[in-house]
Amino acid sequence: MNFNYKHAISYIWSRDIKKTLSFYENILGFKKAFESEGWIEMAVPGVTNAYIAINQWKKEGTYPVNEFLTFGVDDIDAFKAHLVAEEVTLHGDIVEFSEQGMRMLKFYDHDKNILTVSQVN
């Protein structure tokens, strides 16, 4: 059986969704697509019908952090320079996977979610 999916959404937790929205809009260039109480969906630039949702964490204690969002970019060195200029905390340096023709860089948003960008040659 073949399925036709309408969109893909992944989400992250945040204690301050307005601050998180600002990071994704101003640093990464995402656009707010939908907002409701405790939930904001952001469109991923250049990708049709793919969204990242900021979900308000209202419980006490530690909230789960994401480590599995990866975005493809054309120029990882320019992207890293942008993050450094914006004083975004990096999680290590660019890692080369020469056999796969891929380079990856991890960094944190202010909620300590780890995001990854990759460049495939």
DOFI-139417 format. One record per residue: residue number from 1; residue in one letter; x, y, z of N, C-alpha, C, O in turn. Coordinates in steps of 0.1 Angstrom, whole numbers, always signed. Each point is the difference from the previous one (the first is absolute). Layout:
% residues N
R;pos;code;npx;npy;npz;capx;capy;capz;cpx;cpy;cpz;opx;opy;opz
R;NUM;A;X;Y;Z;X;Y;Z;X;Y;Z;X;Y;Z
...
***
This chain:
% residues 121
R;pos;code;npx;npy;npz;capx;capy;capz;cpx;cpy;cpz;opx;opy;opz
R;1;M;+8;-12;+0;-8;+12;+0;+9;+12;+0;+10;+1;+7
R;2;N;-14;+9;-15;+8;+13;-1;-8;+10;+8;-12;+1;-1
R;3;F;+19;+8;+9;-6;+10;+7;+5;+14;-5;+11;+1;-5
R;4;N;-19;+9;+5;+3;+13;-3;-1;+9;+12;-11;+3;+5
R;5;Y;+23;+1;+1;+0;+7;+12;-2;+15;-3;+6;+5;-10
R;6;K;-13;+2;+18;-3;+14;-2;+11;+9;+5;+3;+11;-6
R;7;H;+3;-15;+17;+11;+8;+6;+7;-8;+11;-4;-11;+3
R;8;A;+15;+17;+1;+8;-7;+11;+2;+11;+11;+4;+11;-3
R;9;I;-6;-15;+15;+2;+9;+12;+8;-8;+10;-2;-11;+4
R;10;S;+13;+18;+1;+7;-5;+11;-1;+11;+11;-3;+12;-4
R;11;Y;+5;-15;+16;-1;+10;+11;+11;+0;+10;+7;-10;+1
R;12;I;-6;+22;+5;+10;+1;+11;-7;+6;+12;-11;+6;-1
R;13;W;+17;-8;+13;-6;+6;+12;+7;+13;+3;+12;+2;-3
R;14;S;-20;+7;+9;+6;+13;+4;-7;+5;+13;-12;-2;+1
R;15;R;+19;+8;+7;-6;+7;+12;-5;+14;-4;-9;+5;+7
R;16;D;+15;+1;-17;-4;+13;-4;-2;+0;-16;+10;+3;-7
R;17;I;-22;-6;+3;-1;-2;-15;+2;+13;-8;+3;-1;-12
R;18;K;-6;+12;+18;+2;+13;-7;+15;+2;-3;+5;+4;-10
R;19;K;+3;-7;+20;+15;+1;-1;+5;-10;-10;+9;+3;-8
R;20;T;-14;-15;+9;+4;-10;-10;-4;+4;-14;+8;-2;-9
R;21;L;-20;+7;+7;-5;+4;-13;+10;+11;-5;+3;-1;-12
R;22;S;+1;+10;+20;+9;+10;-4;+13;-6;-6;+5;+5;-10
R;23;F;+1;-15;+17;+12;-6;-4;-2;-6;-14;+8;+2;-9
R;24;Y;-19;-10;+7;-2;-7;-13;-3;+10;-11;+4;-3;-11
R;25;E;-11;+14;+14;-3;+10;-10;+12;+8;-3;+4;+2;-12
R;26;N;+3;+4;+22;+11;+9;-2;+13;-6;-4;+8;+6;-7
R;27;I;-5;-18;+13;+13;-6;-3;-1;-10;-11;+9;+0;-9
R;28;L;-20;-8;+8;-1;-11;-10;-9;+4;-12;+0;-7;-10
R;29;G;-7;+18;+11;-8;+4;-11;-13;-7;-2;-7;+1;-10
R;30;F;+2;-8;+20;-13;-7;+0;-11;+10;+0;+2;+12;+5
R;31;K;-14;-15;-10;-12;+9;+1;-11;-7;+8;-3;-12;-2
R;32;K;-3;+20;+10;-12;-5;+8;-11;-3;-10;-4;+8;-8
R;33;A;-1;-20;+9;-11;-5;-9;-13;-1;+8;-11;+2;-6
R;34;F;+11;-5;+19;-12;-2;+8;+4;+2;+14;+11;-3;+5
R;35;E;-21;+9;+3;+2;+1;+14;-13;-2;+8;-10;+5;-5
R;36;S;+11;-12;+16;-11;-2;+9;+6;+0;+14;+12;+2;+2
R;37;E;-20;-4;+8;+4;+0;+14;+11;-10;+2;-3;-12;-1
R;38;G;+15;+16;+4;+11;-10;+3;+6;-7;-12;+6;-10;+2
R;39;W;-9;+14;-14;+5;-7;-12;+2;+10;-11;-9;+8;-4
R;40;I;+20;-8;-3;+3;+8;-11;+7;-9;-11;+9;-7;+3
R;41;E;-15;+7;-15;+6;-7;-11;+8;+9;-9;-5;+11;-3
R;42;M;+17;-15;+0;+9;+8;-9;+3;-7;-13;+3;-12;+0
R;43;A;-5;+19;-11;+3;-6;-13;+15;+0;-2;+7;+10;+4
R;44;V;-2;-21;-9;+15;-1;-3;+2;+6;-13;-5;-4;-10
R;45;P;+14;+14;+9;+3;+7;-12;+5;-9;-11;+9;-8;+2
R;46;G;-15;+9;-14;+4;-8;-12;-5;-14;+0;+2;-7;-10
R;47;V;-10;+3;+20;-5;-14;+0;-15;+1;+0;-6;+7;+9
R;48;T;-1;-13;-18;-14;+0;-1;-7;-9;+11;+3;-12;+0
R;49;N;-12;+18;+7;-8;-7;+10;+8;-8;+11;-4;-11;+3
R;50;A;+15;+17;+1;+7;-5;+12;+0;+10;+10;+4;+12;-2
R;51;Y;-7;-16;+15;-1;+10;+10;+7;-5;+13;+1;-12;+3
R;52;I;+3;+22;+5;+6;-3;+13;-10;+7;+10;-3;+12;-2
R;53;A;-2;-19;+12;-9;+6;+9;+7;+2;+13;+7;-9;+5
R;54;I;-9;+21;+1;+4;+3;+14;-11;-4;+9;-11;+6;-1
R;55;N;+13;-15;+10;-10;-4;+9;+4;+5;+14;+10;-3;+5
R;56;Q;-19;+10;+2;+2;+6;+13;+1;-11;+11;-9;-8;+1
R;57;W;+20;+7;+6;+2;-9;+11;-6;+6;+13;+6;+10;+4
R;58;K;-16;-15;+1;-7;+6;+12;+3;-8;+13;-5;+4;+11
R;59;K;+11;-15;-12;+2;-8;+12;+13;+4;+7;+8;+8;-5
R;60;E;-7;-12;+18;+12;+3;+8;+11;-9;-4;-2;-11;-6
R;61;G;+14;+15;+9;+11;-9;-3;+6;+1;-14;-4;+9;-8
R;62;T;+13;-18;+5;+7;+0;-13;-10;-5;-11;-7;-9;+1
R;63;Y;+8;+16;-12;-8;-4;-12;+9;-7;-10;+13;+2;+0
R;64;P;-18;-10;-8;+8;-7;-10;+6;+9;-11;-7;+10;-4
R;65;V;+19;-12;+0;+6;+8;-11;+1;-9;-12;+2;-12;+1
R;66;N;-3;+19;-12;+1;-7;-13;+14;-1;-5;+8;+9;+2
R;67;E;-4;-20;-8;+13;-2;-5;-1;-5;-14;+11;-5;-6
R;68;F;-22;+5;-1;-1;-7;-12;-6;+8;-12;-5;-6;-9
R;69;L;+6;+19;+9;-4;+9;-11;+12;+3;-8;+9;+6;+5
R;70;T;-10;-9;-18;+11;+3;-9;-5;+7;-12;-10;-4;-6
R;71;F;+16;+15;+2;-3;+8;-11;+11;+0;-10;+11;+2;+3
R;72;G;-14;-4;-16;+10;+0;-10;+3;+15;-5;-10;+7;-1
R;73;V;+22;-4;+0;+4;+13;-5;+10;-1;-12;+6;-10;-2
R;74;D;-5;+21;-6;+9;+0;-11;+14;+3;+4;+9;-6;-6
R;75;D;-7;+14;+16;+14;+5;+4;+1;-1;+15;-3;+10;+6
R;76;I;+8;-21;-1;+1;-1;+14;+10;+9;+7;-2;+4;+11
R;77;D;+12;+0;-19;+10;+9;+6;-6;+14;+2;+2;+7;+10
R;78;A;-10;-2;-20;-7;+13;+2;-10;-1;+11;-2;+10;+7
R;79;F;-5;-22;-6;-10;-1;+11;+7;+0;+13;-5;+7;+9
R;80;K;+16;-13;-7;+8;+0;+12;+4;+14;+3;-1;+5;+12
R;81;A;+6;+3;-22;+4;+14;+3;-12;+8;+4;+2;+9;+9
R;82;H;-13;-11;-14;-13;+7;+4;-3;-3;+15;-2;+9;+8
R;83;L;+3;-22;-4;-3;-4;+13;+10;+7;+10;-4;+5;+10
R;84;V;+17;-5;-14;+10;+5;+9;-2;+16;+1;+1;+5;+11
R;85;A;-5;+1;-22;-2;+15;+1;-12;+3;+8;-1;+10;+7
R;86;E;-9;-19;-6;-12;+2;+8;+2;-5;+15;-9;+0;+8
R;87;E;+22;-5;-5;+3;-5;+13;-8;-12;+4;-4;-2;+12
R;88;V;+1;-7;-22;-7;-12;+3;+10;-10;+5;+11;-2;-6
R;89;T;-15;-6;+16;+10;-10;+6;+0;-12;-9;-10;-6;-3
R;90;L;+22;+3;-1;+2;-12;-9;+2;-12;+9;+5;+1;+11
R;91;H;-8;-13;-16;+2;-13;+6;+11;-7;-7;-2;-9;-8
R;92;G;+15;+13;+10;+11;-5;-8;+2;+8;-12;-5;+11;-2
R;93;D;+13;-17;-7;+3;+7;-13;-6;-8;-12;-7;-10;+3
R;94;I;+9;+14;-15;-4;-7;-11;+6;-14;-1;+13;-1;+2
R;95;V;-21;-9;-4;+5;-13;-1;-1;-5;-14;-10;+2;-7
R;96;E;+21;-8;+2;+1;-5;-14;-3;-14;+0;+5;-8;+7
R;97;F;-14;+4;-16;-3;-14;-3;+3;-2;-15;-9;+0;-9
R;98;S;+22;-1;+6;+5;+0;-14;-5;-12;-8;-3;+2;-12
R;99;E;+1;-13;+18;-6;-12;-8;-14;+3;-5;-3;-5;-11
R;100;Q;-4;+13;+19;-14;+3;-4;-1;+13;-8;-10;+4;-5
R;101;G;+21;+4;+5;+0;+13;-6;-8;+10;+7;-6;+8;-6
R;102;M;+7;-9;+19;-9;+8;+9;+8;+7;+11;+10;-6;+5
R;103;R;-14;+18;-2;+6;+7;+12;-12;+4;+9;-11;+4;-5
R;104;M;+13;-4;+18;-10;+3;+9;+5;+9;+11;+11;+0;+4
R;105;L;-21;+9;+1;+3;+9;+11;-11;+0;+10;-12;+1;-5
R;106;K;+14;-3;+18;-10;+1;+10;+1;+13;+8;+11;+5;+2
R;107;F;-23;+0;+2;+0;+12;+8;-13;+0;+9;-9;-9;-2
R;108;Y;+8;+18;+11;-10;+0;+10;-10;+12;-3;+5;+11;-4
R;109;D;-18;-13;+7;-8;+12;+1;+0;+3;+15;+7;-6;+8
R;110;H;-14;+17;-4;+2;+4;+14;-7;-9;+10;+2;+1;+12
R;111;D;-11;-11;-17;-6;-10;+9;+9;-12;+1;-4;-10;+7
R;112;K;+16;+10;-12;+10;-11;+0;-4;-11;-10;+5;-11;+2
R;113;N;-15;+13;-11;-2;-10;-10;+12;+0;-10;+5;+11;-3
R;114;I;-1;-22;-1;+12;-1;-9;-6;-2;-14;-8;-9;-3
R;115;L;+12;+19;-5;-3;+0;-14;+12;-3;-9;+11;+2;+4
R;116;T;-13;-8;-15;+10;-4;-9;-2;+5;-14;-12;+0;-5
R;117;V;+22;+6;-1;+0;+3;-15;+10;-9;-7;+10;-4;+6
R;118;S;-14;+0;-18;+9;-9;-8;+1;+5;-14;-9;+7;-5
R;119;Q;+21;-9;-1;+2;+3;-13;+5;-12;-7;+10;-6;+4
R;120;V;-17;+2;-15;+4;-11;-8;+6;+5;-13;-6;+8;-7
R;121;N;+18;-13;+4;+6;+4;-12;-3;-8;-12;+5;+2;-11
***
